[in-house]
Amino acid sequence: MARKISMSEGTRVAERASTEIEAWLREWHGTVNLENVEGDPDYQKIDVDLLWTTITRDYKIEVKADRWHETGNFFFETVSNKEKGTPVGSEHYTTVGRLVPIEAVVKEVKGVKVKHP
């Protein structure tokens, strides 16, 4: 199924998701530090939005958000920019991926945790 959203609409969704994820990670009992690097061109090149340090390790996180977040599925991106065949986008691009039921991911992937609102 193809859907089109404007870049500004997508940006608003992404900003809200980043805010919510940052708040959640800051409350995580093992969090030592969290830095939002979305505006840093060096991190943009490697698709990193957040730098999260826990008591056990460091993580580089790319935040992906979607307006259809209540479908019961994850969308796993397989190609970020179909037109260019690359993992980075511009003003217009097509993302390709697969819908996977959240229940299947929780059941099959070790360490996945679910946080309910």
MISE-291937 format. One line per field, with one value per residue: x, y, z of N, C-alpha, C in turn. Coordinates in steps of 0.02 Angstrom, whole numbers, plus 32768, in hexadecimal, padded with zeros to 4 digits. Each point is the difference from the previous one (the first is absolute). Last residue first. Layout:
BEGIN
n.c1	[X; ...]
n.c2	[Y; ...]
n.c3	[Z; ...]
ca.c1	[X; ...]
ca.c2	[Y; ...]
ca.c3	[Z; ...]
c.c1	[X; ...]
c.c2	[Y; ...]
c.c3	[Z; ...]
//
This chain:
BEGIN
n.c1	[8041; 80A4; 80D7; 80A9; 80E9; 80CE; 80B0; 8016; 7F58; 7F36; 7F22; 7FC2; 7FCD; 7F2D; 7F48; 7FD7; 7FE1; 8045; 802A; 80AF; 8082; 8066; 7FEA; 8031; 8016; 8042; 807E; 80D6; 809A; 808C; 8065; 8002; 7FB6; 7F70; 7F13; 7F9B; 802F; 800A; 7FF4; 7FC2; 7F5F; 7F2D; 7F27; 7F40; 7F0C; 7F1F; 7F8D; 802A; 8094; 8008; 806F; 8110; 8128; 8114; 8111; 80FF; 80EE; 80E4; 8087; 80A3; 8025; 7FDA; 7F7B; 7F95; 7FCB; 7FC3; 7FC7; 7F6D; 7FC0; 806E; 804B; 80BF; 8028; 7FBF; 8093; 8090; 7F9B; 7F5D; 7F2A; 7F9C; 8045; 7FD4; 8031; 801D; 8066; 8004; 7F4C; 7F79; 7F14; 7F44; 7F96; 803B; 7FAC; 7F27; 7FE9; 8041; 7F6B; 7F53; 8039; 801F; 7F42; 7F9C; 8060; 7FCF; 7F38; 8001; 8067; 7F87; 7F77; 8067; 8035; 7F34; 7F7C; 7F84; 7FED; 7FC5; 8009]
n.c2	[809C; 7F2E; 7F5C; 7F1B; 7F6F; 7F44; 7F55; 7F2D; 7FA9; 7F8F; 8043; 80E3; 803C; 7FC9; 808A; 80C6; 7FF2; 8050; 806B; 8076; 80A1; 80F5; 8115; 80E8; 8119; 811E; 80B8; 7F88; 7F15; 7EFF; 7F1A; 7FA3; 7FF3; 80A7; 8014; 7FA5; 8020; 7F94; 7EEF; 7F53; 8016; 7FC3; 8021; 7F9C; 7FD9; 8021; 80DD; 80F9; 80B8; 809D; 80C9; 7FF9; 7FFE; 7FD3; 8033; 7FAA; 7FE5; 7F97; 7FC2; 7F8B; 7F7F; 7FAB; 8099; 80A9; 80BD; 8069; 80B2; 803E; 801B; 7F92; 7FBA; 804D; 80E0; 80A2; 8043; 80B6; 80DB; 8059; 801B; 7F50; 7F9D; 7FE3; 7F70; 7F8B; 7F5A; 7F61; 7F22; 7F37; 7FED; 8083; 80CD; 8080; 7FB0; 8043; 80D6; 8016; 7FBB; 8093; 80B0; 7FC8; 7FE8; 80BF; 805A; 7F99; 8038; 80C5; 7FFB; 7FB1; 8097; 808D; 7FA6; 7F86; 7F24; 7F12; 7EE5; 7EED; 7EE4]
n.c3	[853A; 7FC9; 7FB5; 7FDC; 7FA9; 7FAC; 7FF7; 7F5C; 7F3D; 7FAD; 805F; 7FDE; 7F23; 7FAB; 8039; 7F86; 7EF4; 7F0A; 7EF3; 7F49; 7F32; 7F78; 7FA9; 7F64; 7FC8; 7FEE; 8053; 803F; 8062; 803A; 7FEF; 7EF8; 7F10; 7F88; 8002; 80C8; 8107; 80D4; 802B; 808A; 80F1; 80A5; 80AC; 80B6; 8083; 8056; 7FE5; 8040; 7FB0; 7F2B; 7FBA; 8017; 8021; 805B; 804E; 804B; 809A; 808F; 80F4; 80DB; 80FD; 80EA; 8089; 7F55; 7F2D; 7EFC; 7F28; 7F11; 7F1A; 7F08; 7F11; 7F74; 7FB4; 80A4; 80AC; 7FDD; 8006; 80C8; 807A; 8089; 80E3; 811E; 80EB; 810A; 80E1; 80B2; 802C; 804A; 8044; 7F6B; 7FB0; 7F3F; 7F30; 7FBA; 7F9F; 7F1E; 7F5A; 7FBD; 7F6C; 7F1E; 7F78; 7FA5; 7F3E; 7F30; 7F8F; 7F84; 7F2B; 7F46; 7F90; 7F66; 7F2B; 7F8A; 7FAE; 7F91; 7FC3; 7FA8; 800C]
ca.c1	[7FF5; 7FBD; 7FEB; 7FC7; 7FD2; 7FD0; 800F; 8015; 803E; 803A; 8007; 8008; 8041; 8032; 8000; 8026; 7FD9; 8009; 7FDB; 7FD0; 800B; 7FE7; 801A; 7FD3; 801B; 7FCE; 7FBD; 8003; 7FCC; 7FF2; 7FDF; 802E; 801C; 8049; 8013; 7FFB; 7FF6; 7FEA; 8021; 8033; 8017; 8049; 8014; 803B; 8039; 8014; 7FE9; 7FD1; 8021; 7FD7; 7FBD; 7FCC; 7FBD; 7FD2; 7FB8; 7FDC; 7FBB; 7FF0; 7FD6; 7FE8; 801D; 8023; 8035; 7FE4; 8031; 7FE7; 8037; 800C; 7FDA; 7FFD; 7FBC; 7FFF; 801E; 7FCD; 7FD5; 8029; 800A; 8047; 8014; 7FDB; 802F; 7FDE; 800C; 7FDB; 7FFD; 8033; 8019; 8047; 8029; 801B; 7FE4; 801B; 8044; 7FFF; 7FE4; 8031; 8034; 7FE5; 7FF2; 8040; 801C; 7FD8; 8011; 8043; 7FFA; 7FD9; 802B; 802D; 7FD7; 7FF1; 803B; 802D; 7FF9; 8029; 7FE4; 8027; 7FD6]
ca.c2	[8047; 8017; 8034; 8028; 8012; 8034; 8041; 8001; 8025; 7FE3; 7FB8; 7FF4; 801A; 7FD2; 7FC2; 800D; 8007; 7FC5; 8003; 7FCB; 7FD6; 7FBC; 7FD0; 7FC9; 7FBD; 7FCE; 801D; 8048; 801F; 8046; 8005; 800E; 7FC0; 8002; 8024; 7FD4; 802C; 8042; 8031; 7FDA; 8020; 7FF9; 8004; 8028; 7FE9; 7FBF; 7FC9; 7FD6; 7FDC; 7FC5; 8015; 7FFA; 8009; 7FFA; 8002; 8024; 7FF0; 8033; 7FF0; 803A; 800E; 7FC8; 7FE9; 7FDD; 7FDD; 7FEA; 7FDC; 8003; 8037; 7FFA; 7FF2; 7FB9; 7FD8; 7FF8; 7FC8; 7FC4; 7FE6; 7FFD; 803A; 8004; 8019; 8004; 803C; 7FFD; 803D; 802C; 8038; 7FFA; 7FFC; 7FBB; 7FE0; 8024; 7FEA; 7FBB; 8000; 801E; 7FCE; 7FCA; 801B; 800C; 7FBF; 7FE7; 802A; 7FED; 7FBE; 8009; 8020; 7FCD; 7FD4; 8025; 8002; 8037; 8034; 803B; 803B; 803E; 803A]
ca.c3	[8015; 7FF0; 802E; 7FEB; 8036; 7FEE; 801E; 8046; 8007; 7FDE; 800A; 8048; 8013; 7FE4; 8028; 803D; 803D; 802A; 803F; 800F; 803B; 7FF5; 8030; 8010; 7FF7; 7FEE; 8005; 7FF2; 7FD7; 8013; 8041; 8037; 8014; 7FFC; 7FC4; 7FC5; 7FC7; 8016; 7FD4; 7FDD; 7FC3; 7FFB; 7FBB; 7FF4; 7FD8; 801B; 7FD6; 8026; 8036; 8008; 8018; 7FCE; 801A; 7FC7; 8011; 7FCC; 7FF1; 7FCD; 7FC6; 7FDA; 7FBE; 7FE1; 802C; 803A; 8028; 8041; 801E; 8048; 801E; 8049; 8018; 8012; 7FCA; 7FCC; 8014; 8001; 7FBC; 7FF2; 7FDA; 7FC1; 7FCD; 7FC0; 7FD9; 7FC1; 7FD9; 801C; 7FD7; 7FF1; 803C; 8004; 803C; 803B; 800C; 8017; 8044; 802D; 800B; 802B; 8043; 8021; 8013; 8039; 803B; 8018; 801F; 803E; 8032; 8019; 8029; 803E; 802A; 7FF1; 8032; 7FF8; 8021; 7FFC; 8000]
c.c1	[7FD8; 7FF6; 7FBC; 7FF1; 7FC9; 7FD1; 7FD0; 800F; 8010; 8043; 8043; 800E; 800D; 8046; 8035; 8005; 802D; 7FD7; 800A; 7FDD; 7FC9; 800E; 7FDF; 8023; 7FCD; 8022; 7FC8; 7FBA; 800C; 7FCF; 7FF3; 7FDA; 8031; 8020; 804C; 8019; 8002; 7FEF; 7FE5; 8026; 8038; 8015; 804B; 8009; 803C; 803A; 800F; 7FE7; 7FD3; 801B; 7FD3; 7FBE; 7FCE; 7FBA; 7FD8; 7FB6; 7FE6; 7FBB; 7FFB; 7FD8; 7FE3; 801F; 8028; 803A; 7FDC; 8036; 7FEB; 803E; 8010; 7FDE; 7FFC; 7FBD; 7FFD; 801A; 7FC8; 7FD7; 802A; 800C; 8049; 8016; 7FDE; 8030; 7FDC; 800A; 7FD8; 7FFD; 8032; 801D; 804B; 8032; 801B; 7FE7; 801F; 8046; 8001; 7FE7; 8036; 8035; 7FE8; 7FF5; 8042; 801C; 7FDA; 8013; 8042; 7FF8; 7FDC; 802E; 802B; 7FD5; 7FF1; 803C; 8032; 7FF2; 802F; 7FDB; 802D]
c.c2	[8005; 8047; 8018; 8032; 802C; 800B; 8038; 8048; 8008; 8023; 7FE6; 7FB6; 7FF3; 8017; 7FCF; 7FC1; 8009; 800A; 7FBE; 800E; 7FCD; 7FD7; 7FBD; 7FD1; 7FCC; 7FBD; 7FCE; 801C; 804A; 8020; 8048; 8004; 8007; 7FBE; 8001; 8022; 7FD6; 802D; 8044; 802B; 7FD5; 8019; 7FFE; 8004; 802E; 7FE2; 7FBB; 7FC4; 7FD2; 7FD3; 7FC4; 8014; 7FFD; 8005; 7FFD; 7FFB; 802C; 7FEC; 803C; 7FE8; 8040; 800F; 7FC7; 7FE9; 7FE1; 7FD8; 7FF0; 7FD8; 800A; 803E; 7FF2; 7FEC; 7FB5; 7FD3; 7FF4; 7FC2; 7FBF; 7FE0; 8001; 803A; 8006; 8020; 7FFC; 8043; 7FF4; 8043; 802B; 8039; 7FFC; 7FFC; 7FB9; 7FE0; 8022; 7FE7; 7FBA; 7FFF; 801B; 7FCC; 7FC9; 8019; 8009; 7FBD; 7FE8; 8028; 7FEB; 7FBE; 8009; 801B; 7FC9; 7FD7; 8025; 7FFD; 8036; 8030; 803A; 8038; 803E]
c.c3	[8040; 8019; 7FE9; 8036; 7FE4; 803B; 7FEE; 8017; 804B; 800C; 7FE6; 800E; 804A; 8015; 7FE7; 802A; 803E; 8040; 8025; 8042; 8008; 803E; 7FF3; 8030; 8015; 7FF6; 7FF1; 8008; 7FF3; 7FD1; 8016; 8043; 803A; 8011; 7FF7; 7FC1; 7FC0; 7FC5; 8013; 7FCE; 7FE1; 7FBB; 7FFF; 7FB4; 8009; 7FDA; 801D; 7FD9; 8028; 8037; 800C; 801F; 7FC6; 801D; 7FC0; 8012; 7FC7; 7FE7; 7FD3; 7FC4; 7FE1; 7FBD; 7FE1; 802D; 803C; 8023; 8047; 8013; 804A; 801C; 804B; 8020; 800F; 7FC7; 7FCD; 8012; 7FFE; 7FBC; 7FEB; 7FD3; 7FBC; 7FCE; 7FBE; 7FDD; 7FC0; 7FDC; 8025; 7FD7; 7FF2; 8039; 800A; 8041; 803D; 8011; 801E; 8048; 802F; 800F; 802F; 8047; 8025; 8019; 803E; 803F; 801F; 8025; 8042; 8036; 801F; 802F; 8041; 802F; 7FEE; 803A; 7FF3; 8024; 8000]
//
